[in-house]
Amino acid sequence: MPLGRLHMSKHHHAVFLDLRGIKCPLNWAHAKVRLEQMSRGQVLEILLDDPRGARDIPQAAETEGYVVLDSRAEDQSFRLRIEK
């Protein structure tokens, strides 16, 4: 199984995590590990194609104390922005 692709987005000064092809709950596991490695105030931008993950990740993130800044559908994928 491929791991999520990661890079620093110069455009948004956010950490970008491409989780397309990774199903729930593994996509939340990848996102949570990345969030735990980030500094407070940093933003994680997630791209995923799993509708269940798009629904569940924001809820899980808020339960863990993170702030969901944005959650939207784009063509065949979803984009989430979560602040640590």
Secondary structure as UniProt FT lines:
FT   STRAND          5..9
FT   TURN            10..13
FT   STRAND          14..18
FT   TURN            20..21
FT   TURN            24..25
FT   HELIX           26..37
FT   TURN            40..41
FT   STRAND          43..48
FT   HELIX           51..63
FT   TURN            64..65
FT   STRAND          67..74
FT   TURN            75..76
FT   STRAND          77..83
//
